[in-house]
């Protein structure tokens, strides 16, 4: 009985740890509340960005392209509000 309880406790603990660390979604928005890709495209144009690709990643829209200065950018956007969740750019590369 004691061995059974130890194994059960271990399995529950591992399951809880997996649940806590396994969910790496940056945006938690139901698909019904997502804005269409066309709205994302309009938002990028308003920012002066040139878009190479729009895809979904970790529950967000992910945009790859160039900003108005020509820097390579990778931006995560909340799919409901189109607010920027994460913005990365390459300081070493610029368009010619």
C-alpha positions in Angstrom: 0.0 0.0 0.0 2.8 2.4 0.9 4.5 1.8 -2.5 1.3 2.5 -4.3 0.8 5.8 -2.5 4.4 6.9 -3.3 4.0 6.1 -7.0 0.6 7.8 -7.0 2.0 10.9 -5.3 4.9 11.0 -7.7 2.6 10.8 -10.7 0.3 13.5 -9.5 3.3 15.8 -8.8 4.8 15.2 -12.3 1.4 15.8 -13.8 1.0 19.1 -12.0 4.5 20.2 -12.9 3.8 19.4 -16.6 0.6 21.4 -16.5 2.4 24.4 -14.9 5.3 24.4 -17.3 3.7 22.9 -20.4 1.5 25.9 -21.2 3.7 28.4 -22.9 1.0 30.3 -24.8 1.7 34.0 -24.8 -1.8 34.9 -25.9 -4.9 33.2 -24.4 -7.7 34.4 -26.6 -10.5 32.2 -27.9 -10.4 31.8 -31.7 -13.9 33.4 -31.9 -12.4 36.7 -30.6 -9.5 36.8 -33.1 -9.3 39.7 -35.5 -8.8 38.6 -39.2 -5.4 38.5 -40.8 -6.5 41.5 -43.0 -6.7 43.6 -39.8 -3.2 42.5 -38.8 -2.0 43.5 -42.3 -3.6 46.9 -42.0 -2.0 47.4 -38.6 1.5 46.6 -40.0 1.0 49.0 -42.9 0.0 51.7 -40.5 3.3 51.1 -38.6 5.2 51.4 -41.9 6.3 47.7 -41.8 7.0 45.5 -44.8 5.6 42.0 -44.0 7.2 38.9 -45.2 5.0 36.5 -43.2 2.1 36.4 -40.7 1.5 33.2 -38.9 0.2 32.0 -35.5 2.6 31.0 -32.7 1.9 30.4 -29.0 -1.6 31.6 -29.5 -0.5 35.0 -31.0 -0.1 36.4 -34.5 3.6 36.4 -35.3 4.8 38.9 -37.9 8.2 38.7 -39.7 9.4 41.4 -41.9 11.1 44.8 -41.8 10.3 48.0 -39.9 10.2 51.5 -41.5 14.0 51.8 -40.9 14.7 48.5 -42.8 15.6 46.4 -39.7 14.5 42.8 -39.6 11.7 42.4 -37.1 9.8 39.7 -35.4 6.6 40.8 -33.6 4.0 38.9 -31.6 0.6 40.5 -31.5 -2.4 39.8 -29.4 -5.0 38.4 -31.8 -8.0 40.1 -30.2 -6.6 43.6 -29.6 -3.6 43.6 -32.0 -1.5 45.0 -29.1 2.2 44.2 -29.4 3.1 41.4 -27.0 6.7 41.0 -28.0 9.0 43.0 -30.4 12.4 41.9 -31.5 14.6 43.4 -34.2 18.1 42.8 -35.6 20.3 45.8 -35.0 23.1 44.5 -37.3 21.1 44.0 -40.6 19.5 46.8 -42.6 18.1 46.7 -46.1 20.3 48.2 -48.9 
